[in-house]
Amino acid sequence: MSNLSNTTEKKALNVLARCVVQLEKLHYLAMTASDDFDATMAKNLMTGIIQSNGYKINYGSGKNLIIKDPVVSLSN
């Protein structure tokens, strides 16, 4: 499990981003409707954690899996 904290560290967000990127690959594979729904829910939950911490997933070829979301940064 995790160590509970007041903030989520960037390393944890990177782990979640790697999971989301892997879950994206399920799009090309055959799954039952129920399994697809559950996988999509898991992906959406992890994406929400990343976004609620002011980051977004970088799907480009860059080194960083997450980047600061400028929209969230401007509103804070």
C-alpha positions as CSV (number, residue, x, y, z in Angstrom):
1,M,0.0,0.0,0.0
2,S,1.1,3.6,0.1
3,N,2.2,6.1,2.7
4,L,-0.5,8.6,3.3
5,S,0.5,12.2,2.9
6,N,-1.0,15.7,2.4
7,T,0.2,15.7,-1.2
8,T,0.8,13.1,-3.8
9,E,4.4,13.0,-4.9
10,K,5.3,13.2,-8.6
11,K,6.8,9.7,-8.6
12,A,3.4,8.3,-7.7
13,L,1.7,10.3,-10.5
14,N,4.3,8.9,-12.9
15,V,3.4,5.3,-11.9
16,L,-0.2,6.1,-12.5
17,A,0.5,7.6,-15.9
18,R,2.4,4.5,-16.9
19,C,-0.6,2.4,-15.9
20,V,-2.9,4.6,-18.0
21,V,-0.7,4.4,-21.0
22,Q,-0.7,0.6,-20.7
23,L,-4.5,0.5,-20.3
24,E,-4.9,2.5,-23.5
25,K,-3.5,-0.6,-25.3
26,L,-6.6,-2.6,-24.3
27,H,-8.5,-0.6,-27.0
28,Y,-7.1,-3.0,-29.6
29,L,-7.8,-6.2,-27.8
30,A,-11.1,-8.2,-27.5
31,M,-12.8,-7.9,-24.1
32,T,-16.2,-8.5,-22.7
33,A,-18.4,-5.5,-22.2
34,S,-18.1,-5.8,-18.4
35,D,-14.3,-6.1,-18.5
36,D,-14.1,-3.1,-20.8
37,F,-16.3,-1.1,-18.6
38,D,-14.1,-1.9,-15.5
39,A,-10.9,-1.2,-17.3
40,T,-12.2,2.1,-18.6
41,M,-13.3,3.0,-15.0
42,A,-9.8,2.2,-13.7
43,K,-8.2,4.3,-16.4
44,N,-10.5,7.2,-15.8
45,L,-9.9,7.1,-12.0
46,M,-6.1,7.1,-12.5
47,T,-6.4,10.0,-15.0
48,G,-8.5,11.9,-12.5
49,I,-5.9,11.5,-9.8
50,I,-3.2,12.9,-12.1
51,Q,-5.4,15.8,-13.2
52,S,-6.5,16.7,-9.7
53,N,-2.9,17.2,-8.8
54,G,-2.4,19.7,-11.6
55,Y,-0.8,17.5,-14.3
56,K,-1.8,15.9,-17.5
57,I,-0.5,12.8,-19.3
58,N,2.1,13.5,-22.0
59,Y,1.4,11.0,-24.8
60,G,4.2,12.5,-26.9
61,S,7.7,10.9,-27.3
62,G,9.2,13.1,-24.6
63,K,10.9,11.8,-21.5
64,N,8.3,13.1,-19.0
65,L,5.1,11.0,-18.7
66,I,3.3,13.8,-16.9
67,I,3.5,17.5,-17.5
68,K,2.1,20.5,-15.6
69,D,-1.4,21.4,-16.9
70,P,-1.2,25.1,-17.8
71,V,-5.0,25.4,-17.5
72,V,-4.9,24.2,-13.9
73,S,-1.8,26.3,-13.1
74,L,-3.4,29.5,-14.3
75,S,-6.5,28.9,-12.1
76,N,-4.4,28.3,-8.9
